[in-house]
Amino acid sequence: MRGVAILGSTGSIGVSTLDVIARQPELYRVVALSANSDVQGLLQQIRQHRPQLVAMASPASAAELQRLLRADGSPVEVMVGDAGLEAVATHPDATDLMAAIVGAAGVLPTLAAVRLGRRILLANKEALVVAGGLFMSAARAHGAQILPIDSEHNAIFQCLPNGFSRGLKAVGVDRILLTASGGPFRCKPIEELHEVTPEQACAHPNWDMGRKISVDSATMMNKGLEIIEARWLFDARPDQIDVVVHPQSVIHSLVQYVDGSVLAQLGNPDMRTPIAHALAWPERHGAGVAPLDLFDIARLDFEAPDLARFPCLRLAFEAVAAAGTAPAVLNAANEVAVAQFLRGALAYTGIAELVERTLQAFEHTEADDLEALLQADARARNLAEQQLEKVVR
């Protein structure tokens, strides 16, 4: 039986992970959970899964949770803040860590688990976007397994041969094709994008996701971040990675080989599939996902991404080519921009503009240690806030 710790258990990935675990009680037990501020959500998870330790980012939420657990007579330990996140990630009974916190906050606790040689189910983009080289180097040094949870990277992982860590060329891989749905505005006239509301941007046509991730999908910044992730996960050059818009979200990504073969992974758009795959790897077990009915799908469409419609994708290609601190700055500026958009302080089209202004104003350097990268992340956030007043509302 494997012990599983989850960073971000009340988010969509965390909830799906617990659903998969509950279907295989003889294989997994939940040992530690963390949440940001959803007291009631975490309380219900504690009652069902009985972890030994939980952590909350908010001190007030942690205090409220502790009060409710005392009323339950529960012995679960409650911790707070960064120390709590690291304790969850490095719990001694955890063989596997689901890293599902959105944002740079998940980088340090996930890296702590990597240094213990744990198996990492990686759903946190920022660990690779902010510090991909350092993260993968630490995984190799400490023998940690990194299993991707993003549907696209998990699909690529499933389509690659064993031994791809020797290099893509060595195993006959020509390039990686990341699929993208195109989000809710794939066909919307570009001149109308300025008027897009947060509610419209969060209404993804295929996936049920959190608000920040949904906005990233609409702007295709999520695909840009996935390009950076794929570069590190699969040791791929930027010119070995392409993006293909595929509105049905049935093909989750593809791998093209030098002999002309193209392998694709297909499935219904349900995150329980990649989660179950990573939990069970190298075996397979049920995930509660309905089988794919190709006769119901009937057709699969593909098109090239329009970089005029999706400038965030262009910025990501530029950042991965520039390397150094550029990917960390891209991610930090985007987090600020999306937060401002969701609170109504920035137009939808202002997201890409703010990110580009921040990238242009930042003094980029080589990224040689984690502290420098985290400092770049912090400086980029401050710079993005300063650039906000220059962006057209």
Long-range contacts (C-beta under 8 A, 24 or more apart in sequence): 1-26, 1-27, 1-28, 1-29, 2-27, 2-28, 2-29, 2-95, 2-96, 2-279, 3-28, 3-29, 3-30, 3-31, 3-91, 3-93, 3-94, 3-95, 3-96, 4-28, 4-29, 4-30, 4-31, 4-94, 4-95, 4-96, 4-97, 4-98, 4-279, 5-30, 5-31, 5-32, 5-33, 5-88, 5-89, 5-91, 5-94, 5-96, 5-97, 5-98, 5-113, 6-30, 6-32, 6-33, 6-34, 6-88, 6-97, 6-98, 6-100, 7-34, 7-85, 7-88, 7-89, 7-97, 7-98, 7-99, 7-100, 7-101, 7-106, 7-109, 7-110, 7-124, 8-34, 8-35, 8-36, 8-98, 8-99, 8-100, 8-101, 8-102, 8-106, 8-123, 8-124, 9-33, 9-34, 9-35, 9-42, 9-45, 9-100, 10-35, 10-36, 10-38, 10-41, 10-42, 10-45, 11-100, 11-101, 11-102, 11-210, 12-208, 12-209, 12-210, 12-271, 13-98, 13-100, 13-123, 13-149, 13-271, 13-275, 14-98, 14-100, 16-271, 16-272, 16-275, 17-98, 17-100, 17-121, 17-275, 17-279, 18-45, 18-48, 18-49, 19-272, 19-288, 20-272, 20-275, 20-276, 20-279, 20-287, 20-288, 21-49, 21-279, 22-48, 22-49, 23-285, 23-286, 23-287, 23-288, 24-279, 24-285, 24-286, 27-279, 27-280, 27-285, 28-279, 31-91, 31-93, 31-94, 32-87, 32-88, 32-89, 32-91, 32-93, 32-94, 33-88, 34-84, 34-85, 34-88, 34-101, 35-61, 36-61, 37-61, 39-64, 39-65, 39-68, 43-68, 43-69, 46-74, 46-76, 47-72, 47-74, 50-76, 51-76, 52-76, 52-77, 52-91, 52-93, 53-77, 53-79, 53-87, 53-88, 53-91, 54-78, 54-79, 54-88, 55-79, 55-80, 55-81, 55-84, 55-85, 55-87, 55-88, 56-80, 56-84, 57-81, 57-84, 57-85, 57-105, 82-108, 82-109, 85-109, 86-112, 89-113, 90-116, 90-118, 94-118, 95-119, 96-120, 96-121, 96-279, 97-121, 98-123, 98-149, 98-275, 99-123, 99-124, 99-127, 100-124, 100-149, 102-210, 102-212, 102-213, 103-335, 104-130, 104-331, 104-332, 104-335, 104-374, 104-377, 107-131, 107-135, 107-370, 107-374, 110-135, 111-135, 111-138, 111-370, 113-144, 114-138, 114-139, 114-142, 114-144, 114-146, 115-142, 115-144, 116-142, 116-144, 117-142, 117-143, 117-144, 118-144, 119-144, 119-145, 119-147, 120-144, 120-145, 120-146, 120-147, 121-147, 121-149, 121-275, 121-278, 121-279, 122-146, 122-147, 122-148, 122-149, 123-149, 123-150, 125-150, 125-222, 125-225, 125-226, 125-229, 125-331, 126-331, 128-228, 128-229, 128-232, 128-233, 129-225, 129-228, 129-229, 129-327, 129-328, 129-330, 129-331, 130-327, 130-328, 130-331, 130-373, 130-374, 130-377, 131-328, 131-367, 131-370, 131-373, 132-228, 132-229, 132-231, 132-232, 132-327, 133-232, 133-367, 134-367, 134-369, 134-370, 134-373, 135-232, 136-232, 136-233, 136-235, 146-233, 147-278, 147-281, 148-229, 148-233, 148-274, 148-278, 149-271, 149-274, 149-275, 149-278, 150-226, 150-229, 150-274, 151-252, 151-253, 151-269, 151-271, 151-273, 151-274, 152-178, 152-179, 152-226, 152-230, 152-252, 152-253, 153-226, 153-229, 153-230, 153-233, 153-253, 154-252, 154-265, 154-273, 154-274, 154-277, 154-278, 155-179, 155-251, 155-252, 155-253, 155-254, 155-264, 155-265, 155-274, 156-230, 156-233, 156-234, 156-253, 156-254, 156-255, 156-265, 157-233, 158-265, 158-277, 159-253, 159-254, 159-255, 159-263, 159-264, 159-265, 160-234, 160-255, 164-234, 165-235, 167-235, 168-234, 168-235, 168-236, 168-240, 172-257, 172-258, 172-259, 173-240, 173-255, 173-256, 173-257, 173-258, 174-240, 174-256, 174-257, 174-258, 175-240, 175-241, 175-242, 175-255, 175-256, 176-230, 176-234, 176-236, 176-240, 176-241, 176-242, 176-253, 176-254, 176-255, 176-256, 177-242, 177-243, 177-244, 177-253, 177-254, 177-255, 177-256, 177-262, 178-223, 178-226, 178-227, 178-230, 178-241, 178-242, 178-243, 178-244, 178-253, 179-243, 179-244, 179-245, 179-246, 179-249, 179-251, 179-252, 179-253, 179-254, 180-220, 180-222, 180-223, 180-243, 180-244, 180-245, 180-246, 180-305, 181-205, 181-206, 181-207, 181-217, 181-245, 181-246, 181-247, 181-248, 181-249, 182-220, 182-245, 182-246, 182-247, 182-303, 182-305, 183-217, 183-218, 183-219, 183-220, 184-218, 185-218, 185-309, 186-245, 186-247, 186-309, 190-308, 190-309, 193-309, 193-348, 193-349, 194-347, 194-348, 194-349, 195-347, 195-348, 196-347, 196-348, 196-349, 197-348, 198-341, 198-342, 198-344, 201-341, 201-348, 205-247, 206-248, 206-249, 206-269, 207-249, 207-269, 207-271, 211-342, 212-335, 212-338, 212-339, 212-342, 215-338, 215-341, 215-342, 215-351, 216-334, 216-338, 218-348, 219-310, 219-312, 219-348, 219-351, 219-352, 220-305, 220-310, 220-312, 220-313, 221-312, 221-313, 221-315, 221-316, 221-334, 221-338, 221-351, 221-355, 223-305, 223-310, 223-313, 223-316, 224-312, 224-313, 224-315, 224-316, 224-317, 224-319, 224-330, 225-316, 225-330, 225-331, 227-316, 227-317, 227-320, 228-316, 228-319, 228-320, 228-327, 228-330, 231-320, 238-317, 238-320, 238-321, 243-305, 243-313, 244-302, 244-303, 244-304, 244-305, 245-302, 245-303, 245-304, 245-305, 246-300, 246-301, 246-302, 247-301, 248-297, 248-299, 248-300, 248-301, 250-292, 250-297, 250-300, 251-300, 266-292, 267-292, 268-292, 311-352, 311-356, 312-351, 312-352, 312-355, 315-352, 315-355, 315-356, 315-359, 318-359, 319-359, 322-364, 323-367, 324-364, 324-365, 324-366, 324-367, 325-362, 325-364, 325-365, 325-366, 325-367, 325-372, 325-373, 325-376, 325-380, 326-359, 326-364, 328-367, 328-373, 328-376, 328-377, 328-380, 329-358, 329-359, 329-362, 329-364, 329-376, 329-377, 329-380, 330-355, 330-359, 331-377, 332-358, 332-376, 332-377, 332-378, 332-380, 332-381, 332-384, 333-358, 333-359, 333-380, 333-381, 333-383, 333-384, 335-381, 336-381, 336-384, 336-385, 336-388, 337-384, 340-388, 345-388, 345-393, 346-388, 346-391, 346-393, 347-391, 347-392, 347-393, 349-392, 350-391, 350-392, 350-393, 353-391, 353-392, 354-384, 354-387, 354-388, 354-391, 355-384, 357-387, 357-390, 357-391, 358-383, 358-384, 358-387, 361-387
